[in-house]
Amino acid sequence: MFLSDYILMFLGVLFLIIGVLIGVAFLTLLERKLLGYIQIRKGPNKVGFIGIFQPFSDGIKLFTKGQVYLNLSNYFCYYFSPVISFNLSLLIWMIIPYYFNMLNFNLGILFFFCCTSMGVYTLMVSGWSSNSSYALLGGLRAVAQTISYEVSLILIMLSSIIIIMSFNLNLYSVYQDFIWFIFLMIPLMMVWFSSSLAETNRTPFDFAEGESELVSGFNIGYSSGGFVLIFLSEYSSILFMSLMFIIMFMGGYSLSLYFYLKLSFISYLFIWVRGTLPRYRYDKLMYLCWKIYLPLSLNFLLFFLGFKLF
C-alpha cells in the first residue's frame, strides 16, 4: 500500500470516530426529549435552540468536574477499564462496511464476537477494582447478564450466517435485495432486539445499573471523565446494535436517507421501551435467556442448517 492509502484510511477512521461521537451526543438529547414527552413534561430546551447544544454543555460539565480517587481501589485497573471499554466500543465500528474508510473485513462478524466478548472484562474489572460492595455486586450481575445474552445473540447471528454462507457484512445487502430477513425469521428478530436490550444494559434489563437497589451498580465509584467514558461506550453500543439489526434484518447497509431513517427508528425503539416498561426481575431475566431464548435460537439454527443442506 502507498502512503496516500494509509492517509486515506486514517482520515476515514477519524471521520468515523467523530461521526459516532456526534451521533452518541445527539442520541442522548433525543432520549431526554422523548422521555420528557412520554412523561408529559419538557426535556432540555434552554441551551441553544430547542436545547440543541445541551449534549455539549453536559460534556463540558462532566469533564470539568472533580475526579474521585478511591483510596482503597486497585488504581491502575480502576483508571484504565473505562478507557479500554470506550476504545472497544469505537473499535467495533470498524467492521461496518463503510465506503470511505478503506477497510473491508471478510471476517467482520468474528471480529464483532471478539469485541463484544472483551467488553465483559471491562465491566468486571470496573466493578472489582473500585473495592466497593455495591460496585462488585453490580459488576457480577452485569457479567452474568452479558455473557448469558451473548450466547443467544451469537446463535441468532449464526442462523443468518448459514443463509449467506459468509462472515462478511457486505453480503447481507446482496442477499436482501429480494426479501428482507425480517420476514424469514420474525421470532429471531424479536429475540435479537430484546437480547440487544439486555446486552446494552437498557431498560427493562438494566440490572447492571439498577439505581433502585444497587445505586448505579458497577460504575458507582466513577465520576467526571471515567463516568463519561462508560456512558459514551454504552450509548455507542446502542447505536451499533441498532445498526446491526438493520444490516441483519432490514435490507443491509447502504448510504441512503432511507437507511438512516431505519436506524433512527430502531434507536427510537430503544428509548421508547425505556419510557414504557418497568424493570424485569433478575431471576426471570436469566430464565428468559436460558429456558426460552436459547432453545428457540438453537431450533432455528438447526432448521436453517437443514434447509441449507437439503
Backbone hydrogen bonds in HBPLUS format (Angstrom, degrees):
<---DONOR---> <-ACCEPTOR-->    atom                        ^
c    i                          cat <-CA-CA->   ^        H-A-AA   ^      H-
h    n   atom  resd res      DA  || num        DHA   H-A  angle D-A-AA Bond
n    s   type  num  typ     dist DA aas  dist angle  dist       angle   num
A0005-ASP N   A0002-PHE O   3.06 MM   3  5.31 128.0  2.34  99.9 113.1     1
A0006-TYR N   A0002-PHE O   3.33 MM   4  6.81 152.5  2.41 147.4 153.9     2
A0007-ILE N   A0003-LEU O   2.98 MM   4  6.31 154.7  2.04 150.9 158.6     3
A0008-LEU N   A0004-SER O   2.91 MM   4  6.13 158.2  1.96 145.9 151.5     4
A0009-MET N   A0005-ASP O   2.90 MM   4  6.13 154.5  1.97 145.2 152.6     5
A0010-PHE N   A0006-TYR O   2.86 MM   4  6.08 160.1  1.90 148.5 153.6     6
A0011-LEU N   A0007-ILE O   2.89 MM   4  6.14 162.2  1.93 151.0 155.8     7
A0012-GLY N   A0008-LEU O   2.88 MM   4  6.04 155.1  1.94 145.8 153.0     8
A0013-VAL N   A0009-MET O   2.96 MM   4  6.21 161.7  2.00 151.4 155.5     9
A0014-LEU N   A0010-PHE O   2.88 MM   4  6.08 155.1  1.94 147.0 154.8    10
A0015-PHE N   A0011-LEU O   2.88 MM   4  6.10 162.6  1.91 151.1 154.9    11
A0016-LEU N   A0012-GLY O   2.95 MM   4  6.11 150.8  2.04 142.0 150.8    12
A0017-ILE N   A0013-VAL O   2.94 MM   4  6.21 160.9  1.98 151.7 155.2    13
A0018-ILE N   A0014-LEU O   2.99 MM   4  6.22 167.9  2.01 153.1 156.5    14
A0019-GLY N   A0015-PHE O   2.85 MM   4  5.95 158.4  1.90 145.5 152.0    15
A0020-VAL N   A0016-LEU O   2.92 MM   4  6.17 154.7  1.98 149.3 156.0    16
A0021-LEU N   A0017-ILE O   2.97 MM   4  6.23 163.4  2.00 153.0 157.1    17
A0022-ILE N   A0018-ILE O   2.96 MM   4  6.19 160.2  2.00 151.5 156.8    18
A0023-GLY N   A0019-GLY O   2.88 MM   4  6.01 156.5  1.94 144.4 151.8    19
A0024-VAL N   A0020-VAL O   2.85 MM   4  6.09 153.4  1.92 149.6 156.6    20
A0025-ALA N   A0021-LEU O   2.99 MM   4  6.19 155.1  2.05 143.0 149.8    21
A0026-PHE N   A0022-ILE O   3.08 MM   4  6.39 163.5  2.11 153.5 156.1    22
A0027-LEU N   A0023-GLY O   2.88 MM   4  6.00 132.6  2.10 137.9 151.8    23
A0028-THR N   A0024-VAL O   3.12 MM   4  6.40 150.9  2.20 148.6 153.6    24
A0029-LEU N   A0025-ALA O   3.37 MM   4  6.77 149.8  2.47 136.7 144.6    25
A0030-LEU N   A0026-PHE O   2.89 MM   4  6.08 159.0  1.94 142.5 148.2    26
A0031-GLU N   A0027-LEU O   2.87 MM   4  6.09 156.7  1.93 146.6 153.0    27
A0032-ARG N   A0028-THR O   3.04 MM   4  6.25 162.0  2.07 146.8 150.9    28
A0033-LYS N   A0029-LEU O   2.97 MM   4  6.17 158.4  2.01 152.2 158.1    29
A0034-LEU N   A0030-LEU O   2.88 MM   4  6.02 167.2  1.90 152.7 156.6    30
A0035-LEU N   A0031-GLU O   2.88 MM   4  5.97 166.2  1.89 151.9 156.3    31
A0036-GLY N   A0032-ARG O   3.05 MM   4  6.05 144.4  2.18 132.4 142.0    32
A0037-TYR N   A0033-LYS O   3.03 MM   4  6.40 156.0  2.09 150.0 155.2    33
A0038-ILE N   A0034-LEU O   2.86 MM   4  6.11 153.6  1.92 151.3 159.5    34
A0039-GLN N   A0035-LEU O   3.02 MM   4  6.13 148.9  2.12 140.8 148.1    35
A0041-ARG N   A0036-GLY O   2.73 MM   5  4.89 148.6  1.83 141.9 147.6    36
A0040-ILE N   A0037-TYR O   3.19 MM   3  4.81 160.7  2.22 100.6 102.5    37
A0053-PHE N   A0047-VAL O   3.25 MM   6  5.54 156.1  2.31 143.2 143.8    38
A0051-GLY N   A0048-GLY O   3.35 MM   3  5.08 160.1  2.39 114.2 108.5    39
A0052-ILE N   A0049-PHE O   3.02 MM   3  5.65 146.7  2.13 119.6 127.5    40
A0054-GLN N   A0051-GLY O   3.18 MM   3  5.30 164.7  2.21 109.6 113.1    41
A0057-SER N   A0053-PHE O   3.08 MM   4  6.35 155.8  2.14 152.8 160.4    42
A0058-ASP N   A0054-GLN O   2.88 MM   4  6.14 159.5  1.92 157.4 162.5    43
A0059-GLY N   A0055-PRO O   2.93 MM   4  6.14 156.6  1.99 143.5 150.2    44
A0060-ILE N   A0056-PHE O   3.00 MM   4  6.19 164.9  2.02 149.5 152.6    45
A0061-LYS N   A0057-SER O   2.99 MM   4  6.15 160.8  2.03 146.8 152.7    46
A0062-LEU N   A0058-ASP O   2.88 MM   4  6.07 165.3  1.90 154.3 157.8    47
A0063-PHE N   A0059-GLY O   2.99 MM   4  6.10 165.9  2.01 152.5 156.4    48
A0064-THR N   A0060-ILE O   3.10 MM   4  6.10 139.9  2.27 142.4 151.5    49
A0065-LYS N   A0062-LEU O   3.39 MM   3  5.39 159.8  2.44  99.7 105.6    50
A0074-ASN N   A0129-SER O   2.98 MM  55  4.92 155.3  2.04 138.4 145.8    51
A0078-TYR N   A0074-ASN O   2.88 MM   4  5.87 164.7  1.91 161.8 165.6    52
A0079-TYR N   A0075-TYR O   2.83 MM   4  5.88 152.9  1.90 151.7 157.3    53
A0080-PHE N   A0076-PHE O   3.11 MM   4  6.21 160.9  2.15 148.4 153.1    54
A0081-SER N   A0077-CYS O   3.07 MM   4  5.80 148.9  2.17 148.0 151.7    55
A0084-ILE N   A0080-PHE O   2.94 MM   4  6.21 161.1  1.98 160.1 164.6    56
A0085-SER N   A0081-SER O   2.95 MM   4  6.08 158.4  1.99 147.9 154.3    57
A0086-PHE N   A0082-PRO O   2.94 MM   4  6.11 157.7  1.99 145.4 150.7    58
A0087-ASN N   A0083-VAL O   2.96 MM   4  6.21 157.8  2.01 147.0 153.4    59
A0088-LEU N   A0084-ILE O   2.89 MM   4  6.10 157.3  1.94 151.0 156.8    60
A0089-SER N   A0085-SER O   3.06 MM   4  6.28 156.0  2.12 145.2 151.5    61
A0090-LEU N   A0086-PHE O   3.12 MM   4  6.42 139.0  2.30 142.1 152.5    62
A0091-LEU N   A0087-ASN O   2.79 MM   4  5.95 151.7  1.86 147.1 156.3    63
A0092-ILE N   A0088-LEU O   3.06 MM   4  6.15 151.7  2.14 150.2 154.4    64
A0093-TRP N   A0090-LEU O   3.18 MM   3  5.57 148.0  2.29 106.3 115.0    65
A0094-MET N   A0091-LEU O   3.07 MM   3  5.71 164.7  2.10 117.5 122.4    66
A0095-ILE N   A0092-ILE O   3.46 MM   3  6.25 170.7  2.47 116.6 118.6    67
A0096-ILE N   A0093-TRP O   3.28 MM   3  5.77 157.1  2.33 112.4 118.3    68
A0098-TYR N   A0096-ILE O   2.68 MM   2  5.76 135.5  1.88 115.9 100.8    69
A0111-PHE N   A0107-LEU O   3.18 MM   4  6.55 153.1  2.26 148.1 156.0    70
A0112-PHE N   A0108-GLY O   2.94 MM   4  6.25 146.7  2.05 143.1 152.5    71
A0109-ILE N   A0167-PHE O   3.23 MM  58  5.31 161.9  2.26 147.8 152.0    72
A0113-PHE N   A0109-ILE O   2.99 MM   4  6.35 154.3  2.06 146.2 152.2    73
A0114-CYS N   A0110-LEU O   3.01 MM   4  6.32 158.8  2.06 149.0 154.2    74
A0115-CYS N   A0111-PHE O   2.99 MM   4  6.23 165.5  2.02 152.9 156.0    75
A0116-THR N   A0112-PHE O   3.04 MM   4  6.18 168.0  2.05 154.3 157.6    76
A0117-SER N   A0113-PHE O   3.03 MM   4  6.12 150.3  2.12 143.6 151.9    77
A0118-MET N   A0114-CYS O   2.99 MM   4  6.23 151.4  2.07 146.9 154.6    78
A0119-GLY N   A0115-CYS O   3.13 MM   4  6.37 137.7  2.31 140.8 151.5    79
A0120-VAL N   A0117-SER O   3.26 MM   3  5.71 152.5  2.34 107.7 114.6    80
A0121-TYR N   A0118-MET O   3.09 MM   3  5.60 132.4  2.33 109.8 120.3    81
A0123-LEU N   A0119-GLY O   3.41 MM   4  6.75 154.4  2.48 143.6 149.4    82
A0124-MET N   A0120-VAL O   3.04 MM   4  6.34 164.0  2.07 153.3 157.6    83
A0125-VAL N   A0121-TYR O   2.86 MM   4  6.00 167.6  1.87 153.9 157.2    84
A0126-SER N   A0122-THR O   2.91 MM   4  5.91 153.3  1.98 140.3 148.0    85
A0127-GLY N   A0123-LEU O   3.12 MM   4  6.35 160.1  2.16 149.3 153.5    86
A0128-TRP N   A0124-MET O   2.95 MM   4  6.13 159.3  1.99 149.3 155.8    87
A0129-SER N   A0125-VAL O   2.87 MM   4  5.68 167.6  1.88 148.0 152.1    88
A0131-ASN N   A0128-TRP O   3.20 MM   3  5.82 156.8  2.26 115.4 121.6    89
A0136-LEU N   A0132-SER O   2.88 MM   4  6.03 157.2  1.93 150.8 157.6    90
A0137-LEU N   A0133-SER O   2.95 MM   4  6.11 164.7  1.98 150.6 154.2    91
A0138-GLY N   A0134-TYR O   2.96 MM   4  6.16 163.8  1.99 150.9 155.9    92
A0139-GLY N   A0135-ALA O   2.85 MM   4  6.01 151.2  1.93 143.9 152.2    93
A0140-LEU N   A0136-LEU O   2.90 MM   4  6.14 159.2  1.95 151.6 156.5    94
A0141-ARG N   A0137-LEU O   3.03 MM   4  6.24 166.5  2.05 152.0 155.4    95
A0142-ALA N   A0138-GLY O   2.94 MM   4  6.04 153.1  2.01 141.9 150.0    96
A0143-VAL N   A0139-GLY O   2.92 MM   4  6.11 158.5  1.97 149.5 154.6    97
A0144-ALA N   A0140-LEU O   3.03 MM   4  6.23 170.7  2.04 153.5 155.8    98
A0145-GLN N   A0141-ARG O   2.98 MM   4  6.05 163.5  2.01 147.4 152.4    99
A0146-THR N   A0142-ALA O   2.89 MM   4  5.96 164.9  1.92 148.7 153.4   100
A0147-ILE N   A0143-VAL O   2.98 MM   4  6.01 170.5  1.99 153.6 156.5   101
A0148-SER N   A0144-ALA O   3.13 MM   4  6.12 159.1  2.18 141.2 147.4   102
A0149-TYR N   A0145-GLN O   3.11 MM   4  6.31 167.3  2.12 152.9 155.4   103
A0150-GLU N   A0146-THR O   2.97 MM   4  6.05 136.1  2.17 142.6 154.3   104
A0153-LEU N   A0149-TYR O   3.07 MM   4  6.26 158.1  2.12 144.9 151.5   105
A0154-ILE N   A0150-GLU O   2.91 MM   4  6.03 162.1  1.94 150.4 154.3   106
A0155-LEU N   A0151-VAL O   3.05 MM   4  6.29 159.2  2.09 148.7 154.5   107
A0156-ILE N   A0152-SER O   2.97 MM   4  6.13 156.6  2.02 147.7 153.6   108
A0157-MET N   A0153-LEU O   2.97 MM   4  6.19 158.7  2.01 146.7 153.0   109
A0158-LEU N   A0154-ILE O   2.86 MM   4  6.09 143.0  1.99 143.1 153.8   110
A0159-SER N   A0155-LEU O   3.20 MM   4  6.51 143.0  2.34 140.3 148.4   111
A0159-SER N   A0156-ILE O   3.17 MM   3  5.28 126.2  2.47  96.4 109.5   112
A0160-SER N   A0156-ILE O   3.41 MM   4  6.88 153.0  2.49 145.5 151.1   113
A0161-ILE N   A0157-MET O   2.90 MM   4  6.17 145.6  2.02 144.0 155.0   114
A0162-ILE N   A0158-LEU O   2.93 MM   4  6.14 149.4  2.03 146.6 153.0   115
A0164-ILE N   A0160-SER O   3.18 MM   4  6.54 161.5  2.22 151.3 154.2   116
A0165-MET N   A0161-ILE O   2.57 MM   4  5.37 135.3  1.77 146.7 160.0   117
A0171-LEU N   A0168-ASN O   3.31 MM   3  5.99 149.7  2.41 113.8 119.5   118
A0172-TYR N   A0169-LEU O   3.27 MM   3  5.64 154.4  2.34 108.1 114.9   119
A0175-TYR N   A0171-LEU O   2.99 MM   4  6.23 164.6  2.01 157.1 159.2   120
A0176-GLN N   A0172-TYR O   3.11 MM   4  6.15 127.4  2.40 137.7 150.4   121
A0183-PHE N   A0180-TRP O   3.27 MM   3  5.96 156.0  2.33 114.0 118.7   122
A0184-LEU N   A0181-PHE O   3.02 MM   3  4.96 133.6  2.24  95.7 109.1   123
A0185-MET N   A0181-PHE O   3.00 MM   4  6.16 146.6  2.11 155.7 162.8   124
A0182-ILE N   A0249-PHE O   3.07 MM  67  4.61 135.6  2.28 138.2 128.8   125
A0189-MET N   A0185-MET O   2.96 MM   4  6.20 145.4  2.08 146.1 156.5   126
A0190-MET N   A0186-ILE O   3.12 MM   4  6.45 156.4  2.18 153.3 158.0   127
A0191-VAL N   A0187-PRO O   3.00 MM   4  6.28 159.6  2.04 149.3 155.2   128
A0192-TRP N   A0188-LEU O   2.82 MM   4  5.94 155.3  1.88 145.9 152.9   129
A0193-PHE N   A0189-MET O   3.02 MM   4  6.27 157.4  2.07 146.8 152.1   130
A0194-SER N   A0190-MET O   3.09 MM   4  6.35 169.7  2.10 152.7 154.8   131
A0195-SER N   A0191-VAL O   2.85 MM   4  5.91 151.7  1.93 146.2 155.1   132
A0196-SER N   A0192-TRP O   2.81 MM   4  5.97 140.7  1.96 141.4 152.3   133
A0197-LEU N   A0193-PHE O   3.08 MM   4  6.45 145.5  2.20 142.5 151.3   134
A0198-ALA N   A0194-SER O   3.16 MM   4  6.50 152.2  2.24 140.9 147.5   135
A0199-GLU N   A0195-SER O   2.78 MM   4  5.99 152.6  1.86 145.3 153.8   136
A0200-THR N   A0196-SER O   2.97 MM   4  6.05 150.2  2.06 145.7 151.7   137
A0202-ARG N   A0197-LEU O   2.86 MM   5  5.05 176.3  1.86 160.3 159.0   138
A0201-ASN N   A0198-ALA O   3.26 MM   3  5.05 162.2  2.30  99.9 104.1   139
A0205-PHE N   A0202-ARG O   2.68 MM   3  5.49 142.9  1.81 137.4 138.9   140
A0280-TYR N   A0204-PRO O   2.93 MM  76  5.47 175.5  1.93 147.1 145.8   141
A0211-GLU N   A0209-GLU O   2.78 MM   2  5.78 101.1  2.41 121.6 107.2   142
A0214-LEU N   A0210-GLY O   2.73 MM   4  5.30 156.7  1.79 160.5 167.5   143
A0217-GLY N   A0214-LEU O   3.08 MM   3  4.96 154.3  2.15 103.5 111.4   144
A0220-ILE N   A0217-GLY O   3.25 MM   3  5.83 151.8  2.33 128.4 126.4   145
A0222-TYR N   A0219-ASN O   3.22 MM   3  5.50 166.6  2.24 112.5 115.6   146
A0228-VAL N   A0224-SER O   3.14 MM   4  6.39 156.6  2.19 150.7 157.9   147
A0229-LEU N   A0225-GLY O   3.03 MM   4  6.28 156.4  2.09 151.6 156.5   148
A0230-ILE N   A0226-GLY O   3.19 MM   4  6.48 158.3  2.24 146.2 151.6   149
A0231-PHE N   A0227-PHE O   2.87 MM   4  6.05 161.9  1.91 152.2 157.9   150
A0232-LEU N   A0228-VAL O   2.79 MM   4  6.00 159.6  1.83 152.6 157.9   151
A0233-SER N   A0229-LEU O   2.99 MM   4  6.11 157.8  2.04 144.0 149.9   152
A0234-GLU N   A0230-ILE O   3.06 MM   4  6.27 151.4  2.14 145.6 153.0   153
A0235-TYR N   A0231-PHE O   3.12 MM   4  6.40 165.6  2.14 151.7 154.8   154
A0236-SER N   A0232-LEU O   2.85 MM   4  5.91 147.5  1.95 145.5 155.2   155
A0237-SER N   A0233-SER O   3.07 MM   4  6.16 148.3  2.17 137.0 144.5   156
A0238-ILE N   A0234-GLU O   3.13 MM   4  6.50 139.4  2.30 138.6 149.7   157
A0239-LEU N   A0235-TYR O   3.19 MM   4  6.48 162.2  2.22 146.3 148.9   158
A0240-PHE N   A0236-SER O   2.95 MM   4  6.19 155.8  2.01 144.5 152.1   159
A0241-MET N   A0237-SER O   2.87 MM   4  5.98 161.8  1.91 146.5 150.7   160
A0242-SER N   A0238-ILE O   3.04 MM   4  6.24 150.8  2.13 145.1 153.2   161
A0243-LEU N   A0239-LEU O   2.97 MM   4  6.23 151.6  2.05 144.3 152.3   162
A0244-MET N   A0240-PHE O   2.85 MM   4  6.19 153.5  1.92 150.6 158.1   163
A0245-PHE N   A0241-MET O   2.99 MM   4  6.13 149.0  2.08 139.7 147.7   164
A0246-ILE N   A0242-SER O   3.18 MM   4  6.51 154.5  2.24 145.3 150.8   165
A0247-ILE N   A0243-LEU O   2.98 MM   4  6.26 160.7  2.02 150.4 156.0   166
A0248-MET N   A0244-MET O   2.92 MM   4  5.99 161.0  1.95 149.6 154.2   167
A0249-PHE N   A0245-PHE O   2.93 MM   4  5.85 157.5  1.98 146.8 153.1   168
A0250-MET N   A0246-ILE O   2.90 MM   4  4.56 144.8  2.03 118.8 128.4   169
A0252-GLY N   A0246-ILE O   3.34 MM   6  6.06 153.0  2.42 141.3 135.2   170
A0260-TYR N   A0256-SER O   3.31 MM   4  6.73 156.5  2.36 147.8 153.1   171
A0261-LEU N   A0257-LEU O   2.94 MM   4  6.20 144.1  2.07 147.3 157.8   172
A0262-LYS N   A0258-TYR O   3.08 MM   4  6.35 152.5  2.16 143.5 150.2   173
A0263-LEU N   A0259-PHE O   2.99 MM   4  6.33 155.1  2.05 145.8 153.0   174
A0264-SER N   A0260-TYR O   2.93 MM   4  6.07 155.4  1.99 140.7 147.0   175
A0265-PHE N   A0261-LEU O   2.98 MM   4  6.18 150.6  2.06 143.2 151.2   176
A0266-ILE N   A0262-LYS O   3.05 MM   4  6.36 160.5  2.09 153.8 157.4   177
A0267-SER N   A0263-LEU O   3.05 MM   4  6.23 162.1  2.08 148.9 154.1   178
A0268-TYR N   A0264-SER O   2.87 MM   4  6.01 145.6  1.99 140.1 150.3   179
A0269-LEU N   A0265-PHE O   2.98 MM   4  6.33 140.7  2.14 141.4 151.8   180
A0269-LEU N   A0266-ILE O   3.11 MM   3  5.02 121.2  2.47  91.0 105.7   181
A0270-PHE N   A0266-ILE O   3.25 MM   4  6.68 148.2  2.35 144.9 151.9   182
A0271-ILE N   A0267-SER O   3.35 MM   4  6.75 153.8  2.42 143.7 149.5   183
A0272-TRP N   A0268-TYR O   2.80 MM   4  6.03 158.9  1.85 152.8 159.8   184
A0273-VAL N   A0269-LEU O   2.93 MM   4  6.04 160.8  1.96 151.6 155.0   185
A0274-ARG N   A0270-PHE O   3.29 MM   4  6.53 151.4  2.38 135.6 143.0   186
A0275-GLY N   A0271-ILE O   3.03 MM   4  6.39 150.2  2.12 150.4 158.2   187
A0276-THR N   A0273-VAL O   3.20 MM   3  5.12 150.7  2.29  98.7 107.5   188
A0277-LEU N   A0273-VAL O   3.03 MM   4  5.80 175.0  2.03 155.5 156.5   189
A0285-LEU N   A0281-ARG O   2.94 MM   4  6.22 142.8  2.08 149.2 160.8   190
A0286-MET N   A0282-TYR O   3.17 MM   4  6.55 156.7  2.23 151.5 155.1   191
A0287-TYR N   A0283-ASP O   2.96 MM   4  6.16 153.7  2.03 141.7 149.9   192
A0288-LEU N   A0284-LYS O   2.81 MM   4  5.91 158.1  1.86 145.0 150.7   193
A0289-CYS N   A0285-LEU O   3.16 MM   4  6.45 150.9  2.25 141.5 148.6   194
A0290-TRP N   A0286-MET O   3.02 MM   4  6.19 171.2  2.03 160.9 159.1   195
A0291-LYS N   A0287-TYR O   2.89 MM   4  5.39 154.9  1.95 143.0 150.4   196
A0293-TYR N   A0288-LEU O   2.94 MM   5  6.28 168.7  1.96 162.7 166.4   197
A0294-LEU N   A0289-CYS O   2.92 MM   5  6.10 147.6  2.02 162.6 171.3   198
A0296-LEU N   A0292-ILE O   3.14 MM   4  6.17 159.0  2.18 146.9 153.4   199
A0297-SER N   A0293-TYR O   2.91 MM   4  6.01 169.8  1.92 154.1 156.9   200
A0298-LEU N   A0294-LEU O   2.98 MM   4  6.08 154.9  2.04 149.8 157.2   201
A0299-ASN N   A0295-PRO O   2.92 MM   4  6.05 157.1  1.97 146.9 152.7   202
A0300-PHE N   A0296-LEU O   3.05 MM   4  6.33 161.6  2.09 151.3 156.0   203
A0301-LEU N   A0297-SER O   2.95 MM   4  6.06 148.3  2.05 138.2 147.5   204
A0302-LEU N   A0298-LEU O   2.98 MM   4  6.26 160.7  2.02 150.9 154.7   205
A0303-PHE N   A0299-ASN O   2.91 MM   4  6.13 150.4  2.00 143.5 152.7   206
A0304-PHE N   A0300-PHE O   2.90 MM   4  6.13 169.1  1.92 154.9 156.0   207
A0305-LEU N   A0301-LEU O   2.95 MM   4  6.06 150.3  2.04 143.3 152.4   208
A0306-GLY N   A0302-LEU O   2.91 MM   4  6.05 162.1  1.94 145.7 150.2   209
A0307-PHE N   A0303-PHE O   2.85 MM   4  6.06 155.1  1.91 147.5 155.5   210
A0308-LYS N   A0304-PHE O   2.91 MM   4  6.00 150.2  2.00 140.4 147.5   211
A0309-LEU N   A0305-LEU O   3.00 MM   4  6.18 152.8  2.07 146.9 154.3   212
A0310-PHE N   A0306-GLY O   2.94 MM   4  5.88 161.3  1.97 151.1 155.4   213
